[in-house]
Every structure is written in C-alpha cells, then in structure tokens.
Amino acid sequence: MSSDAVVLDVVVPAFNEALRLPDTLILLRAALADLGVPCRVTVVDNASTDGTGEVVSGAPSGPVPVRLLWCGEPGKGFAVRTGVLASDSRYVGFCDADLATAPDNLRQVLSLLVEGADAVVGSRAHPDSVVEERHSLLRRWGAVAFRGAVRQVVRSVGETQCGFKFFRGDVARRAFAPLRCGGFAFDVEVLGRAERAGARLVEIPVNWVDVPGSRFSPVRHGWQSFVDVAKIRWRLRSADVAPVVPLPAVALPVTPDVTGGAATVGLRP
C-alpha cells in the first residue's frame, strides 16, 4: 500500500517479542480494520535475537498491512523514533508489543486527532482509566515520585509512561527527530518537545493490564529514568522548537483499504 494512502500508522517497538507478536498483530490489525480508514502496522525490530523479524515477515495478508523495520540502536525510544521518522502518514503513534493498553481506544484516538488534537496520550492516571496491576509497593511509590519529577517537564498530562500515544504526523516527526533519550523516559522528551512547540495534548483514559514480562525493572532502570528526566529538563531549556502550525480539516475516507497487506521488510542492514 502506498504510504500516501495511510491515515494512521501504528508503530510497535519489538525486542525479542517473537512469542507475543502473533497474537498482538491479530488483535491490533482487527482493531485498525474496524476504523474504516487505511491503516498500517509498523513493527520495528530492535536488534532482536529470537526471530522477531521472521514472525513479522510471515504475517498473513489482510486489510491492514504490516511493515517491518530494523533499528540496531538499543532502546525503546530509538526503535519508536525509527518507525515514526519512516512514516509519512497523516497520523502516527505507538503501542507496546504486549498490548497492555487495549486497542479498543483507537476509535477515540482517531476521532480526537481528526477534531484537531495534536497528540493523544493514553494515561493510567486518568480518573476514568481501568487499571489492573500487580506492581510492588516499591514500583508504585517510584511511579508517584517519577510523575512529580516529570511535571517539571510536561505539564499538560498527568502521566507520560503509558505506551499508547498518537500524534499528528508532522508533530510527531518534529518531536522525535532530535530525540536523544532512548531509554524508558523517552516519552518525557517527546511530549516535552511537543508541548513547548504549542501542540495540544489530549489525555484519555485507557484499559490497562499489567502483563507479565515487562522489560522495566525499578532497581535496574528506576534511577536512570530520574537521571534522564533531569537531563531532558536541562536540554529542553535551550531547545529551538518550531511552533506547531494548525492543519486544515479534511474528510477521511470511509472505506477500509483492501489492497493487500503482506509484510514487507525495509531499512535492515
């Protein structure tokens, strides 16, 4: 499918996700097909060693095509950046490979973007969110402290770390292009840049389940995330950020794309 025809491109960063991706692709593509506009899933293989790329390449054809990209630079943020910068769709965003955030929010996401939101941010802190978690007391208190630190960078949303964010394509590409934080705090840098450019961030509730197998460890990654936020805050103080320019409203197509959908491989060394 021509990238010019894609309305919504969903980037899925994947590091050693061969076991989870088959089910994830089925559920995500079904949710996107239900939107009634041309969509695409872009999986970014973040230097996996378990056959993640082969799983994506073998995805069956369907109304929502799947594209495979390669990112050899370790870090979830860099993987998402690879997918965002390779997309020229009108709207682009990302979700986690474990689908901890249910994709049934995608219709609301698309509606908000069409109505003029520059970014739609899924938030577990939203009062209407349904959250099923099994986190330790240490991780829960760490999350509270982290949100306090993040408020010095991003002020318009209550939580930045839920892996479910979508943007106007041009806003996303400008926010991700200069990204320097590839770790778990990359969301803070991206949203901070978008906010400073005058982007309108809309926070929405999510249905979120704590799926076993999270890559984040409060002991190994927690302190580094606080350090990263401090660096981001300092970096953005002097960042040269171009203002967001409003886009004219457009009528979206109502017929889902059915031009194919076999996975394609690109940007792999």
C-alpha positions in Angstrom: 0.0 0.0 0.0 1.3 3.4 -0.9 2.3 5.4 2.2 0.5 8.4 0.8 -2.8 6.5 1.4 -2.1 5.7 5.1 -4.2 7.7 7.5 -3.0 6.0 10.7 0.4 4.3 11.2 0.9 2.4 14.5 4.5 1.7 15.4 5.2 -1.3 17.6 8.8 -1.4 19.1 9.9 -5.0 19.5 12.8 -6.5 21.3 12.7 -10.3 21.4 8.9 -10.4 21.0 8.6 -13.4 18.8 6.2 -15.2 21.2 3.9 -12.3 21.8 3.7 -10.7 18.3 1.5 -13.3 16.5 -1.5 -12.6 18.9 -0.6 -8.9 19.1 -0.7 -8.5 15.3 -4.1 -10.3 15.1 -5.7 -8.1 17.8 -4.2 -4.8 16.6 -4.9 -5.3 12.9 -8.5 -6.3 13.8 -9.0 -3.1 15.8 -7.4 -1.0 13.0 -9.5 -2.6 10.3 -12.6 -1.7 12.2 -11.8 2.0 12.0 -12.8 2.1 8.3 -9.8 4.1 7.1 -6.4 3.0 5.6 -4.1 2.0 8.4 -0.8 0.2 8.8 1.2 -1.5 11.5 4.9 -0.8 11.5 6.9 -3.2 13.7 10.5 -2.1 14.5 12.8 -4.9 15.3 15.2 -3.5 17.9 18.1 -5.9 17.3 16.2 -9.0 18.4 17.8 -12.4 18.6 14.8 -14.6 18.8 13.3 -14.5 15.3 11.1 -11.5 15.9 11.7 -10.3 12.4 10.8 -13.6 10.9 7.5 -13.6 12.7 6.6 -10.2 11.3 7.7 -11.1 7.8 5.5 -14.2 7.9 2.4 -12.2 8.9 -0.6 -13.1 6.6 -2.1 -10.7 4.2 -5.1 -8.7 5.2 -6.8 -5.3 5.1 -4.2 -3.8 7.4 -0.7 -4.2 6.0 2.3 -4.9 8.3 5.7 -3.4 7.7 9.0 -4.5 9.3 11.8 -2.0 10.0 15.1 -2.6 11.7 16.7 -0.5 14.5 20.2 -1.6 15.6 20.5 1.1 18.2 19.3 -0.4 21.6 16.5 1.4 23.3 12.7 1.5 23.0 12.8 5.3 22.3 15.2 4.8 19.3 13.0 2.0 18.0 9.9 4.1 18.1 11.8 7.0 16.5 12.8 4.8 13.6 9.2 3.9 12.9 7.9 7.5 13.3 10.6 9.0 11.0 10.0 6.3 8.4 6.3 7.2 8.3 4.6 9.9 6.2 1.1 9.1 7.2 -1.3 11.8 8.4 -1.3 10.4 12.0 1.2 8.2 13.6 1.7 6.7 17.1 2.9 3.7 19.0 1.8 1.0 21.4 3.6 -1.7 23.2 4.1 -5.2 21.8 2.3 -6.7 24.9 -0.9 -4.7 24.2 -1.1 -3.9 27.9 -3.2 -1.0 26.8 -6.3 -2.4 25.0 -6.5 -1.2 21.3 -10.2 -0.6 21.6 -9.3 3.1 22.4 -8.1 3.6 18.8 -11.5 4.9 17.5 -11.5 7.6 20.2 -7.9 8.4 19.3 -8.6 8.8 15.6 -11.7 11.0 16.4 -9.7 13.3 18.6 -6.9 13.7 16.1 -9.4 14.4 13.3 -11.1 17.0 15.5 -7.8 18.9 16.0 -5.8 17.3 18.8 -2.1 17.4 18.0 -1.3 14.5 20.3 -3.5 11.9 22.2 -1.9 10.5 25.3 -3.2 7.4 27.0 -3.0 7.8 30.8 -3.3 5.3 33.6 -3.6 8.3 35.9 -6.9 9.4 34.3 -9.8 9.0 36.7 -11.8 7.0 34.2 -9.0 4.5 33.4 -9.4 0.9 34.3 -6.0 -0.4 35.6 -5.2 -4.0 36.7 -1.7 -4.0 38.1 0.4 -6.4 40.2 3.2 -3.9 40.9 5.2 -4.0 44.0 4.9 -1.2 46.6 8.4 0.0 45.6 7.3 0.4 42.0 4.1 2.2 42.9 5.8 4.7 45.1 8.5 5.1 42.5 5.9 5.9 39.9 4.4 8.6 42.1 7.8 10.2 42.6 8.6 9.9 38.9 5.4 11.7 38.0 6.4 14.5 40.3 9.7 14.9 38.6 8.1 14.8 35.1 5.7 17.7 36.0 8.7 19.9 35.7 9.0 19.0 32.0 5.4 18.1 30.8 2.6 20.0 32.5 -0.5 19.2 30.4 -0.9 15.5 31.1 -1.0 13.5 34.4 1.1 10.5 33.2 3.7 10.1 30.4 4.7 6.5 30.6 1.8 4.6 29.3 2.8 3.1 26.0 -0.1 4.4 24.0 0.5 7.7 22.3 -0.6 9.1 18.9 0.2 12.3 17.1 -0.4 14.4 14.0 2.3 13.1 11.7 4.2 16.3 11.3 4.1 17.0 15.0 5.5 13.5 15.8 8.3 13.7 13.2 9.5 17.1 14.5 9.3 15.9 18.2 11.1 12.6 17.5 13.8 13.7 15.1 16.1 15.3 17.7 15.4 12.6 20.3 18.4 11.9 22.5 16.9 9.7 25.2 16.4 6.2 24.0 15.5 4.7 27.4 12.2 4.4 29.3 12.0 8.2 29.8 11.9 8.9 26.0 8.2 9.7 26.2 9.0 12.7 28.5 11.4 14.2 26.0 9.0 13.7 23.1 6.0 15.2 24.9 8.1 18.0 26.3 9.2 19.0 22.8 5.7 18.8 21.5 4.3 20.8 24.4 6.9 23.5 24.0 6.0 23.8 20.3 2.5 24.6 21.3 1.0 21.3 20.5 -2.4 20.5 22.1 -2.0 17.3 24.1 -5.2 15.5 25.0 -5.2 12.9 27.8 -7.5 9.9 27.5 -8.4 7.0 29.9 -7.2 3.6 29.0 -8.0 0.0 29.8 -4.6 -1.3 31.0 -3.4 -4.7 32.3 -0.1 -5.4 33.9 1.2 -8.0 31.5 4.0 -10.3 32.8 7.3 -9.9 31.1 7.9 -6.2 31.4 11.4 -5.0 30.4 11.3 -2.3 33.0 13.0 -3.1 36.4 12.6 -0.4 39.2 16.0 -1.5 40.5 18.0 -1.5 37.2 16.1 1.2 35.4 14.4 3.4 38.0 17.3 5.6 39.0 18.4 6.0 35.4 14.9 7.3 34.5 15.2 10.0 37.1 18.6 11.0 35.7 17.2 11.0 32.2 14.4 13.3 33.2 16.8 15.8 34.8 18.9 15.7 31.6 15.8 16.2 29.4 14.7 19.2 31.5 18.1 20.8 31.1 18.2 20.0 27.4 14.8 21.5 26.7 15.5 24.7 28.4 17.6 25.9 25.4 15.9 23.7 22.7 15.0 25.5 19.5 11.4 24.3 18.9 9.4 25.4 15.9 5.8 26.2 16.7 3.0 23.8 15.6 1.0 25.1 12.6 -2.7 24.2 12.6 -3.7 21.8 9.8 -6.9 22.3 7.7 -9.7 19.8 8.4 -10.0 17.0 5.9 -12.7 14.4 5.1 -11.3 11.0 5.8 -12.1 8.0 3.6 -14.7 5.7 5.0 -13.9 2.6 3.0 -11.1 0.4 4.6 -8.1 -0.4 2.4 -8.1 -3.8 0.9 -5.1 -3.6 -1.4 -3.1 -6.3 0.3 -1.1 -6.5 3.5 1.7 -9.0 3.3 4.6 -7.9 5.5 7.4 -6.0 3.8 10.9 -5.6 5.0 12.9 -2.4 4.9 15.8 -0.4 6.5 17.6 -3.6 7.5 21.4 -3.6 7.1 
